């Protein structure tokens, strides 16, 4: 029988939540892209561009890692 460790379960759930927090369906991306093209505010355009970039990275399997997650991962590796 295989035993699933609590840490492995937590890490898997965290990775899944990280993925879905950045990945967006194609219709959302197309609508956001059209909104970005019409947007007048530079700050809003920058925010939308970041969402689009993160979603593209996610779709390619290079999801962004939050600072909290990155710092906890690097500190656990050095221990």
N, C-alpha and C positions, 0 to 999 in steps of 0.2 A: 504494500500500500504506500502511496506517495503522500508525504506530509507537506502541506503548504505553510511556509513560515509567515508569520504576521508581517514582518518587514517586506517580504516579497509581495504580499498582497497589497500593502500600502503603496509600495513603489509602482506596481502595475496600475492601480487606480489613479494615482497621481499622474502618471504618464498619459493615461487615457484622457483625463480631464484637461491636461495641458494641451493635448492634441486637439480636442474638440473646441477648446477656447480660442484656437487660432484658425481652424479649418472652417471654410464656409462653402455652401453649395453654389453651383455655377450661376443660378438665377440671382442670388444675392450679389455675387461678384459683378455680374453684368449691370445690375441696377446701381450698385455703388459706383461703378466706373462711369456710367452716364451722369450720375449726380456729381461726381468729381469734375467732369468736363464742364458742367454748368456752374459749379461753385465759384463765387467771387472772392470769398475770404481766404487769404493765404494760409491762415492758421487752420481753418477747416479743411482746406485742400491737403495740407501737410498731414493732418490727423487721418484723413481718408486714405492718403497714399500709404501711410504706415500700416493701416488695416489691410490694404490690398497687397502690400509687400509681404506681411506676415502670413497672409492666407496663401500666397503663391509659394512661399518657402515651405509651408505646411503640406501643400499639395505635392511638392517634390520630395517630401520626407525630411526636410531640414527645418523642423519646427523650432521657433525661437525658444530659448530657455529663460525663464524668469530669473531675476537676480537672486531671489530667495532660494529657488531650486538650485541654481548654479553654485551658490555659496555653501549650501548644505551638502551638495554632492562633492565639491572639492574638499571640504573639511573632513568628510567621512573617508575619502580616499587617502588623505594624508595621515589618518589615524592608524 
